[in-house]
């Protein structure tokens, strides 16, 4: 049993609706945390977040409806260790290309002897040492998602997804489209067919699939296809569109 509600829900096959956060702001994190989402990504790969920014957003999201999911900039165990010590309950690791890289991500989030995560006695992840059972439960509580985002990785989807310790596979649509020769065109039929096939393959082996889109129509289609954790918007896009729409109504 895990005390991570997002991980538990995925294990039970429950749809989890998420939001992507790229504004690198603890204030925006505090605003969106209680909005009703099940998970919110704090992005370090394509947003200007450093570790202190992530920490402040994790603090701001405490008590919200959403489980924070931190995306580190790379599949690299030192950064992953620091993010976990800061209190991240879930990670989405980018650009996982094969079984070996998926296994590397698993080892990075697990303590010895199952992994290589460094041990810190008083880090925020263990409530500064107050959680006496943290070392015994952390491996099971932390949710690990790996990101498959190239045509090459899709060819190895089953071997990546079946690695013990991988809790879900996120299909990265933008990079996948680029790798297939459709840079900036996620709606290309070839790309959408690959995404549809990918979630079917994940369902066949019982592994939750996830995806991101800022288009409501696409999000509903992905849910219909069987994706279980779907990010349905990006905070920066929501702000841009709302601000632009408001200005437009007065400027027209």
N, C-alpha and C positions, 0 to 999 in steps of 0.2 A: 504494500500500500504506500502511495506517495502522498505527501501533504501539499504537493503542487497542484492546484486546481486545474490549470491549463493542461498539464501532462495527464492528469487523471481523466479529464474530459476526452482527450484524444484517444486514450486507451479504451474508453467506453464507446468510441465512435460518434461522439457528439460534435455537431458543427460549432466551430469557434470563429466568431467574427472579430476581425482585428483592424488596426489602424497603424499606418507607418508614420513615425515621427522623425522629421529631419531638420527641425528648426533649431536644434541644439540649445534649447531653453528650458530651464526648470519651471519657469512660469507657464509656458505653453503645456508642459507635461502635467503640471498641477491642474490646468484647466481641462485637459482631455481625459485625465485618469478616471474621474467619476462619471463619464458620459455614457457608460453602459457597454463598452467594448469588452471582449473577453481577453484580448491580448493586444499589446502595443509594442511595436519595435522601436527601440532606441538605436539609431543607426550610426555606427562608427566607420563604415566603409565608404559611403557616399555623402556623408554629412560631416561638418567640421566639429565633431565631438572628440575630445580627449577624455582621459580617465576621470578627471575631476568633473567634467561636464556630465558624464554618465552617472557618477555618484550623486550629483545634485538632482538629477532627474529621477533616479531611483528613490531618493528621499521624498521628492515631491509627489511621486505616484503612490506612496505608501497609503493604504486605506482606500484606494480606488477600486473600481470593479475589474480592472484589467491586470493580468499578469505581465510584468515587463519582460520583454525578450530583447536581449542585446545582440546586435550583429557586430562582432569584432571586425577589424579591417582585413584580417587574413586568418587562415588556419594555422595558428602559431601559438604554441603552448604558453609562452610567457605572458602575452596579452590576455589570453583566455584565463590564466590563473589569476591575474589582477582583477579582471572583470568579475570573476566568481567571488573573490575575496571582498569586492565592493558590494556584494549582495545580489547579483543577478541570479534569478531563479531559473532562467532559460536562456539559451543561446541559439542563434542561427548562424552557422559557420559557412562563409561564402566559398564558391569555386572549388567544390569537392569533385574530383574528376574520376576517382576509382576507389576500389575497396581499401587500398592501403591508406589513402588520404582520409577516408571515413574512419578507419581504425585509429588513425592518428588523432582525429578530433575526439573520439571516445576516450582515448588514453589521457588526453589533456583535461577532461572534466572529471576524471576519477582519481581518487587517492590510491597510493600503493596498498596492496600489491596488484590491484586491477588496472592501475594507470600510473601517471607520472605527475599528477597535480601536487604542487608544493603545499606543505602544511604550515598554516599560520594559526596560532592559538587564539588570538584576540581580534580577528578581522570582523568587519561588519557582517559578512555572510553568516557568521555564527552568533550574531547579535553581541559581538564583542566578547565572546566566550560564555555568554549566559546560557546558550543552548548546549547543555552538556552532552546531548546525544548527536550533535551535529556531525561529527566524524563518522558515526555509525549509520547515519541516514542520508547524508548529502548525495552519495552516488545514486541513490534511488529517487531522491527528490528533484534533482536537477534535470531539466528537460533539454535534450540535445536535438536540434534540427539541423540538417545539412542541406546545402543549396546546390542543386544540379542546374547548370545554366549554360551548357554548351551541347552541341550535337554529339560530340565525342563522349561526354559524360552520360548522355541519354542512352547511348549504346550499352552502357554498363549500369543502367539504372537498378536492375535487380540485385546485382552484387553489392552496390552501394547501400541500397535500402535494407538489405538483409543482415547487415553488420549488427551484431549484438550491441545494444547501447544507443543506436540511432532510433529516436522516437518518432521522427517524421522527416519527410523529404519535401523541401520547398523548390518548386520549379521557378527559376528566374527568367521571366518572359523576355525582358529587354535584351539581356546578353544572349539568350538562346536565339532570338531573332537575328541578332548581329552575326552570331556564329554560323547561321544558315544562309547568310547573304542578304538579309532583310533588315539592315540597320535602321532603326527608327520606325519600322513597320511591323508592329506586333500583330496586326490583323491579317497579315499575309496568310492565305489559306494553308500553305505548307507549315507555317508556324503553329497555327491553331490546330491543325491535324496532329502535329507532334505533341502539343500540350494535352489534347484529348486522349491520345494513345497513352501518354505517360501516366495520367491519373488512372486509367483503366489497368495498366500494368501494376501500379502500386496497390490498387484495390485487390487485385488477384493474389497478391502475397500478403495482404492484410496490414499494409503500412500506410498511415495517414499521409495524404498529399496536401501541400499548401501552395498558395500563389498570391500575388499582389496585382491589383488593378485600381485605377482611379476612375473607371467608367462603370456606372451602376449596372448597365445592361450586361457588360462582360462579367461582372461579379456574379450576377444571378445565373448566367450560363455556366460559369465554373462550378458553382454550387450544384447545379443540376447535373453536371458531369460527375460529381462525386468528390470534389475537393473538400477536405474537412476543416482546414484552417485557412481562411480567406481574408486578406487585408483589403478592405473595400475603399480605402482612400489614403491620402497623404496630407499631413497637417499643413505643409507649405502650399500645396495646391488648393486646399480648402480656403485658406486665407486669401490667396491670390484671386481666386474666382469670386469669392464673396465681396472682396474690396473692389474688384473690377466691375462687378455687376452693379454695386451700389453707385459707384462713380458714373457708370454708363446711364443709369436711370435719371440722373440729374443733368448729364452733359448732352443727352440726345435732344 
